[in-house]
Structures are given as structure tokens and as C-alpha cells.
Amino acid sequence: MNFLAKKSPLDRYLADVQSYLPRKNRRDIVDELRANLTEKLADQAVEPGVAVNEESQIKTLSEFGHPLRVAAQYQGEARSLIGPTLYPFYRVSVLVSLAISTCITLIVLASEILFRVDLGDVSRPWVFVNTYIYIVGVITVGHVLTERLMERHQYLDSWEPNALEQRDNALASVWGALISCIAAVTWLTILNLVSIEYSLDTFLGRNQNPIHTLVLWMKIETVILIPQYFYLVFNQAWSKNRMLLRIGSELILTVGCIVVLLSNAENLSFNYPDVPPELANIFYYVMWAMIVATSASAYSYWRKLSRLNLLE
């Protein structure tokens, strides 16, 4: 088998349908769809035994329906709040948010117990239950509104399988995009539990707490990232505007880390005197590591933008 061979529109279509399906019976469903679509394409062939060209395949797949809608037909009966179209995403979102919020909360609580780092409400014992309920509420409302908007604007009806080539390599699958979106929502929720002052002084690092400045810049970046990840759930193809927005998102955190280093990073020990000096010094290395990582990521996206000839 040649794994480097270009996939046909049918193969890409079935892969998309499979990504929306639950693991149980996934392979059987895809095999059934492949047989039905292959037969349908064979009927449209000009001559018996001659493969249908790519353009005809795309037209037929477009008429067959959006992969999300096809997968929804195998999800069972409709549900009152979250319909079968988005229910698989909702179920995974809740489980992923539970795992992520648990890990982050345990890290925060450990920091308070070991180093007495007080981050405000985020370090209270009841934060886990409160945070998780908050996140589940956001996820539920987001899925309900998304499903209503999709129905109102007939998003699935207007879909065409003509942009399946240039995928986001880092988030190549629907589930990868979904997990990234939920992780970003969970992370933003955790950041919102840190009590900070929303002011120009905090934004520019003129305050006395470098953690508050860093949290504010992280919030700005995360708010911009969430809709990007959400869009990837439905369309993994690159566009010039989306790639430029991704580059901008990376550079926002880069600038935020530079602001912290140039302004109030030395105040970390003053705000958290119980933190060991060695750990406080690591903060500087973490800032530099984030600057290098986000700058390199922004550069890689710019290179991809150039390779795809989207700058013209």
C-alpha cells in the first residue's frame, strides 16, 4: 500500500464521516457507506469499469450531504437539548473538560499547599466543583447555540467537499480540533478564577504582580484562539485570514511575555515570599521558553502561508 498516494475525494469524505462517529460500529458504518457510495459513483460512470473523475465525485458527495449530517443519522433518536448532530462532540467535550480541569486544579492546589501561592478564588478547596459546573454550563450553552445557528443558516445544506486538501497539520482531525477548543475554554475558565485588576497598568506590567500581567495576556490570546479551534471542527482547510489570525494569536503571548520580563518579573518573590528562590528564578526561564515557542510557532505558520501561496 502506498501511504504517500493522494487520497481520493471519496476516501477523504469517508474519513471525515468516520471522525464524527462513535468508536462502536464505526468501521462497519464506514464500510457500508463506502459500498453505497461506490455503487452510486459506478452508476454515474460514462463507461462500465471506468472510474469517475474527481470533479464528478465531489459533485456526488456534495449531494449526498455533509459528513456531520450523515454521521448524525447513526446517532440514534434526537435529544431534547443537544441533538444527535452535535451530541458526540458534547459528550467528549464534557469528559475532556473534566480531565483538564482536574489536572489544572490539582496543580494549583499543590502550588498553594507546597509553596503557599495564593491566586485568589482559584486556590479555594471548593474550586473543583465550582469550576467544573461552570465549564459544563459554558460547553452546554455553546453546543445549543451552535446547533441552532447551524439549523438557521442551513450550514450543513450549503456544504461542498471542495476544500479538504490543505488541512491544519497540528489539528488534522475533527476530534483534535474539538479537544483543543475545549482545552482552551477550560483554560480560560481557570484563568478567570484568578482575581486580577483589568487596567492599563496590569496590561503594561506597571503593577506589582507579574503573574497578573501574564494572566491578562493569556486571557486575550485564549479568547482569540477559541473561535479558531471551533472553526477547525467543521473545516480543517487553511485560509489566508485564518492563518494570519493564528500568527497574531501566537505573537500576542510573545509580546505579553516580553512585557512581563521588561517590567515586573522581578516582583515575583515580593508577591510570593514563600516561593523558593530557585523556583522564582525558573519563572524567567519559563518566560523565555514561551517567547521562543510562540515565536517559532508564528514563524512556522508564516512559512506555511508562503508555501500555500496565500500571501498573494
C-alpha positions, -999 to +999 in steps of 0.1 A: +000+000+000+013+034-009+007+057+021+021+087+002-006+084-025-031+112-027-064+103-013-095+104-035-124+127-026-144+096-016-116+085+008-114+119+024-152+121+027-154+087+044-125+097+068-145+128+078-177+108+084-157+083+105-142+111+126-177+121+137-188+086+146-185+069+180-160+041+182-186+014+184-195+001+150-175+029+133-158+006+109-190-013+099-208+020+092-179+034+071-177+001+051-215+003+045-212+039+033-182+031+011-202+003-006-232+025-012-212+055-025-190+033-047-221+018-062-236+053-067-204+065-084-203+034-106-238+042-118-226+076-130-196+063-149-197+071-186-184+036-194-186+004-173-155-002-153-142+034-159-135+054-127-155+086-122-132+117-123-126+137-092-149+165-102-179+141-106-170+125-072-171+159-055-204+167-070-219+134-059-205+137-024-219+172-021-253+160-030-250+131-005-246+156+024-222+170+050-203+143+068-216+156+101-252+152+090-245+117+076-229+106+108-258+120+128-281+096+112-264+068+131-265+085+165-300+073+175-330+092+185-329+130+187-323+145+222-343+174+236-314+197+244-284+186+224-294+169+191-278+139+175-257+160+152-236+176+179-242+151+208-209+131+201-190+164+204-209+174+236-202+140+253-165+142+245-163+178+255-177+172+290-153+143+296-123+162+283-131+193+303-134+171+334-099+157+328-083+190+320-100+209+349-090+182+373-053+183+363-051+221+364-070+223+397-047+197+413-016+216+401-030+249+416-039+233+449-005+216+451+012+250+445-008+266+474-001+237+498+036+234+489+046+270+483+016+289+497+010+306+464-024+324+468-040+330+434-073+342+448-105+322+443-088+297+422-070+282+452-101+276+474-109+240+483-143+241+466-129+254+433-130+220+416-168+215+418-175+252+411-151+253+381-164+221+366-200+232+368-191+265+352-172+248+324-200+223+317-225+252+316-204+270+290-200+239+269-237+232+270-248+267+261-221+267+233-234+235+218-270+245+220-264+279+203-241+263+177-268+237+167-294+264+165-272+286+143-263+257+120-300+250+115-310+286+110-283+293+084-285+258+069-248+254+072-248+217+065-270+221+034-246+245+018-215+224+024-193+214-005-164+189-003-141+212-022-116+223+005-103+191+020-067+193+009-049+219+030-055+208+065-042+220+098-014+195+104-013+202+141-050+196+144-057+173+115-088+156+129-122+169+139-116+154+174-082+171+177-098+204+170-126+197+194-103+188+222-082+219+216-113+240+217-125+225+250-090+228+264-090+265+256-124+270+271-113+252+303-081+271+304-099+304+301-123+294+329-094+286+351-077+320+342-109+338+350-108+325+386-076+344+392-085+377+407-068+404+387-073+441+380-083+448+344-064+480+339-038+496+316-012+492+344-018+454+345-017+452+307+016+471+305+032+455+335+032+486+357+015+467+386+034+448+412+024+413+402+039+397+371+015+368+374-015+391+369+001+407+338+008+373+323-027+360+331-042+391+314-022+385+282-030+348+283-067+356+285-065+378+254-047+351+235-072+324+246-102+344+237-089+348+201-079+311+199-112+296+209-132+306+178-103+294+156-103+259+172-141+259+170-140+267+132-115+238+128-141+214+140-161+220+108-135+229+083-098+220+086-088+238+055-065+268+057-074+303+045-053+334+044-073+353+071-074+323+095-037+317+092-029+354+098-052+353+128-033+323+141+000+341+137-014+371+155-026+348+184+009+334+188+025+368+188+001+382+214+015+358+240+050+365+228+045+402+234+029+395+268+059+375+280+083+403+268+062+429+287+065+408+319+103+404+315+109+441+308+086+454+335+076+435+367+091+400+365+115+408+394+085+413+417+076+377+418+094+370+451+079+401+466+044+389+459+050+353+468+077+353+495+071+316+504+082+305+469+118+292+470+143+314+451+152+286+428+116+283+417+113+320+413+143+320+390+127+293+369+099+319+361+124+338+340+133+307+320+097+298+316+091+333+301+119+329+277+108+294+267+073+307+260+088+335+239+109+311+218+080+286+214+054+311+204+078+330+180+088+297+164+051+287+160+042+320+144+072+317+120+061+282+111+026+294+102+041+322+082+062+297+063+031+276+056+013+307+045+041+313+020+042+277+008+005+277+001+008+309-019-019+326+002+000+358+005-009+370-030 
